[in-house]
């Protein structure tokens, strides 16, 4: 006989209330609640939430939202962005509720439904079960042999350290050899190839081998890692931000608490210009894997491009404690400290202030002097080497704001991942 857990039992919600994880939305009163406490929101934010709740799970275009909330048409596009931000902030501590932004397409409210309550397992049994499930093929549910499990753990460990990708792919190949029917080895190798595709010199070969590895993964079964690989390949190789968003959404549907998937979701949101969503996804990834330099770096970069310079500097320092020789991270730390008006905290940072510069330091200096044509030439050079970084800087780096405003017609030249 199963005893009812009176401490965790919840009273049923009134019929007009829509559950949103630990929150609920009253459709009649158009109010958001945390338990019995009303969450204060401006009227437009409540109206937008009502519209998204009514269309939950469906992609709604920006035009559709604007016509519903601002039918007179006398409104700036930034009003919608600010209202979305207020809703995400209000729901930030509920990971089961996400307002997704599909660049240039619209928004979608996703609500992860809670599972039915079950009698709790003893801690040791539950921990063993979770470990086993993490190492099972999600598509075919075939467990990997112990040797493949060990190789898979090592592959994921090195995948979180960008300067150790060669070790990561080595262990993913071991998984393929030991457990050829499991999709994870092929999917992991495809992710590494997609990351290598950012290098212009390796782009074509990496895209070809990554696509083949992803196809091999899906021939063994569907997996969150496989959809994550396809998301990266769609973005890096096909320059399709929309297709990448669809694939990463499928990965999150399968494993919403997978730190690798969340980290890639954060990167894709950042590269697409949705810095708020990038920060939210990256924070979840770091909470799940607080010792991952890749996750911490992603959070720091998302915060930098979102204008949260103090927090970015703190997280960049955390990442540099794990990978102290990263010139790229040191460069972003320098820029974050300068933007926040903070002094260098260590002799190493002081040297960086006066010496090490980021790829766009010259362009930023030209913009500050009003030498816009020279800045565009520098950005063109970066675009030929790293088009993802060029797009990110053009869309989101505060130092390029004046350049963007002056040359708005050049968006299509630098925003090439759509």
RATA-V773791 format. One record per run of one state. SS is the DSSP state (a for helix, b for strand, c for the rest). FROM is the first residue (numbers start at 1). TO is the last residue. Records with the same first field share a line. If there is no record, write none. Layout:
SS=FROM-TO / FROM-TO
This chain:
c=1-16 / 21-22 / 27-30 / 35-36 / 40-42 / 55-59 / 61-61 / 70-76 / 91-96 / 103-105 / 112-122 / 135-135 / 137-142 / 144-145 / 160-161 / 179-183 / 197-202 / 221-223 / 239-240 / 255-258 / 272-274 / 289-292 / 306-308 / 323-326 / 341-346 / 355-360 / 369-371 / 386-386 / 397-397 / 407-407 / 415-418
b=17-20 / 23-26 / 31-34 / 37-39 / 60-60 / 97-102 / 106-111 / 136-136 / 143-143
a=43-54 / 62-69 / 77-90 / 123-134 / 146-159 / 162-178 / 184-196 / 203-220 / 224-238 / 241-254 / 259-271 / 275-288 / 293-305 / 309-322 / 327-340 / 347-354 / 361-368 / 372-385 / 387-396 / 398-406 / 408-414
